[in-house]
Amino acid sequence: MSRHAPPGQWPPDERQELAELLADLAHDLGKHLNLPLAMLPPGAAPEEISEAFDRALRRTRHGPAGSRSARQLWGEFRQLTADRLRPLAAFTNLEEAVAKALAWEERAFRPERDLMTVRESFGQVRRAITTLLEEFQ
């Protein structure tokens, strides 16, 4: 593994691995962090909004082995990429966007007050992943 290879100079097998990890992150975190709140009907009750928020952040991705939270997905991505993407400028923006989104785990979520802010925060993660994917290409 060429942990310190400059961007764009990864060996083909490592580049393929990183591309797959980025695609997984785009699907698991970029899509599934945003989906529950995006699927809320207009005029959703506060209880529905709170449930969607919880599902988005704490039960982000569901599979045969159960649910994984956004924090778990991010941790797995970081472990598997082992900072190989850090030289890319967009990686820092992604780290910051994820940190802001994950900070909602510790905050008191009030649906009427926080819904738009949370949607924007989670959307920033999706956009940061897209930007990183574009830089990686």
C-alpha positions as CSV (number, residue, x, y, z in Angstrom):
1,M,0.0,0.0,0.0
2,S,1.4,3.4,-1.0
3,R,0.1,5.4,1.9
4,H,2.1,8.5,1.0
5,A,1.6,8.4,-2.8
6,P,0.7,11.9,-4.2
7,P,-2.9,12.2,-5.4
8,G,-3.3,10.7,-8.8
9,Q,-0.2,8.5,-8.4
10,W,-1.7,5.5,-6.6
11,P,-1.0,2.1,-8.1
12,P,-4.0,0.9,-10.2
13,D,-5.2,-1.7,-7.6
14,E,-5.0,0.9,-4.8
15,R,-6.8,3.5,-6.9
16,Q,-9.5,0.9,-7.6
17,E,-9.8,0.1,-3.9
18,L,-10.1,3.8,-3.0
19,A,-12.6,4.4,-5.7
20,E,-14.8,1.6,-4.3
21,L,-14.5,2.9,-0.8
22,L,-15.5,6.4,-2.0
23,A,-18.5,5.0,-3.9
24,D,-19.6,3.1,-0.8
25,L,-19.3,6.2,1.3
26,A,-21.3,8.2,-1.2
27,H,-24.0,5.6,-1.0
28,D,-23.9,4.8,2.7
29,L,-23.3,8.2,4.2
30,G,-24.1,10.6,1.3
31,K,-27.4,9.0,0.5
32,H,-28.6,7.3,3.6
33,L,-27.8,10.2,6.0
34,N,-30.0,12.4,3.9
35,L,-32.8,10.1,2.8
36,P,-35.0,9.8,6.0
37,L,-35.4,13.5,6.3
38,A,-35.8,14.0,2.6
39,M,-38.6,11.5,2.5
40,L,-40.7,13.2,5.1
41,P,-44.1,14.3,3.8
42,P,-44.9,18.0,4.0
43,G,-46.4,18.9,7.4
44,A,-44.9,15.8,9.1
45,A,-45.6,15.6,12.8
46,P,-42.7,16.4,15.2
47,E,-42.6,12.7,16.2
48,E,-42.2,11.6,12.5
49,I,-39.4,14.2,12.1
50,S,-37.6,13.0,15.3
51,E,-37.9,9.4,14.1
52,A,-36.4,10.3,10.7
53,F,-33.6,12.2,12.4
54,D,-32.8,9.2,14.6
55,R,-32.9,6.9,11.7
56,A,-30.7,9.2,9.6
57,L,-28.0,9.6,12.2
58,R,-28.1,6.5,14.4
59,R,-29.5,3.8,12.1
60,T,-28.0,5.2,8.9
61,R,-27.4,2.0,6.9
62,H,-29.4,-1.2,7.3
63,G,-28.2,-4.6,6.2
64,P,-28.3,-8.3,7.1
65,A,-26.0,-7.8,10.0
66,G,-28.2,-5.0,11.5
67,S,-27.9,-1.2,11.5
68,R,-24.8,1.0,11.5
69,S,-24.8,4.6,12.5
70,A,-23.3,7.5,10.5
71,R,-20.4,7.6,13.1
72,Q,-19.7,3.9,12.5
73,L,-19.8,4.3,8.7
74,W,-17.4,7.2,8.9
75,G,-15.1,5.4,11.3
76,E,-15.0,2.3,9.0
77,F,-14.2,4.5,6.0
78,R,-11.4,6.3,7.8
79,Q,-9.9,3.0,9.0
80,L,-10.0,1.5,5.5
81,T,-8.6,4.5,3.7
82,A,-5.9,5.0,6.4
83,D,-5.5,8.7,5.5
84,R,-4.5,7.9,1.9
85,L,-7.0,10.5,0.8
86,R,-5.8,13.2,3.1
87,P,-3.6,14.8,0.4
88,L,-6.7,15.7,-1.6
89,A,-7.9,19.2,-0.7
90,A,-11.5,18.2,-0.6
91,F,-10.8,15.6,2.1
92,T,-10.5,18.3,4.8
93,N,-13.9,19.8,3.8
94,L,-15.4,16.3,4.1
95,E,-13.9,15.8,7.6
96,E,-15.4,19.1,8.7
97,A,-18.8,18.4,7.2
98,V,-19.0,15.0,8.8
99,A,-17.9,16.4,12.2
100,K,-20.7,19.0,12.0
101,A,-23.2,16.4,11.1
102,L,-22.1,14.0,13.8
103,A,-22.2,16.8,16.4
104,W,-26.0,16.5,16.2
105,E,-25.7,13.2,18.2
106,E,-24.9,15.3,21.3
107,R,-27.4,18.1,20.7
108,A,-31.0,18.3,21.8
109,F,-32.9,18.0,18.4
110,R,-36.1,20.1,18.3
111,P,-38.0,19.3,15.1
112,E,-39.7,22.6,14.7
113,R,-36.5,24.6,15.2
114,D,-33.7,22.4,13.9
115,L,-35.1,20.5,10.8
116,M,-33.8,22.9,8.2
117,T,-30.4,23.3,9.9
118,V,-30.0,19.5,10.1
119,R,-31.0,19.0,6.5
120,E,-28.4,21.5,5.5
121,S,-25.7,19.9,7.7
122,F,-26.4,16.5,6.3
123,G,-26.6,17.9,2.8
124,Q,-23.1,19.3,3.3
125,V,-21.8,15.8,3.8
126,R,-23.3,14.7,0.6
127,R,-21.9,17.6,-1.3
128,A,-18.4,17.2,0.3
129,I,-18.4,13.5,-0.8
130,T,-19.3,14.6,-4.3
131,T,-16.5,17.1,-4.4
132,L,-14.0,14.6,-3.1
133,L,-15.1,12.1,-5.7
134,E,-14.6,14.7,-8.4
135,E,-11.1,15.6,-7.2
136,F,-10.2,11.9,-6.9
137,Q,-11.1,11.3,-10.5
